């Protein structure tokens, strides 16, 4: 019985580590998409202001 408990705890820990890595990857991708979107919005705003001054 003790052996079964040790195996089940090992499997549980491995599954938890895998899900943590997946969540970490999702948040890293989300962070990069957020940076890209913010830079894009700032670029569009700057382009609109420079276009308005030329007219």
C-alpha positions in Angstrom: 0.0 0.0 0.0 2.9 2.3 0.8 4.4 1.7 -2.6 1.1 2.5 -4.4 0.9 5.8 -2.5 4.5 6.7 -3.5 3.7 6.0 -7.1 0.5 8.0 -7.1 2.2 11.0 -5.5 5.0 10.8 -8.1 2.5 10.8 -10.9 0.6 13.6 -9.3 3.7 15.8 -9.0 4.7 15.1 -12.6 1.3 16.1 -13.8 1.4 19.3 -11.8 4.8 20.3 -13.1 3.6 19.7 -16.7 0.6 21.9 -16.2 2.7 24.6 -14.6 5.0 24.6 -17.6 2.1 24.9 -19.9 0.7 27.8 -18.0 4.1 29.5 -18.0 4.3 29.1 -21.8 0.8 30.6 -22.3 1.7 33.6 -20.1 5.0 34.1 -22.0 3.1 34.1 -25.3 0.5 36.4 -23.9 3.2 38.8 -22.7 4.8 38.9 -26.1 1.5 39.4 -27.9 0.7 42.3 -25.4 4.0 43.9 -26.2 3.4 43.6 -29.9 -0.1 45.1 -29.7 1.1 48.0 -27.5 3.9 48.8 -29.9 1.5 48.6 -32.9 -1.0 50.9 -31.3 1.7 53.5 -30.4 3.0 53.3 -34.0 -0.5 53.9 -35.4 -1.1 56.8 -33.1 2.3 58.4 -34.0 1.5 57.8 -37.7 -1.9 59.5 -37.4 -0.3 62.5 -35.6 2.4 62.9 -38.2 -0.1 62.6 -41.0 -2.3 65.3 -39.3 0.6 67.8 -39.1 1.5 67.4 -42.8 -2.1 68.3 -44.0 
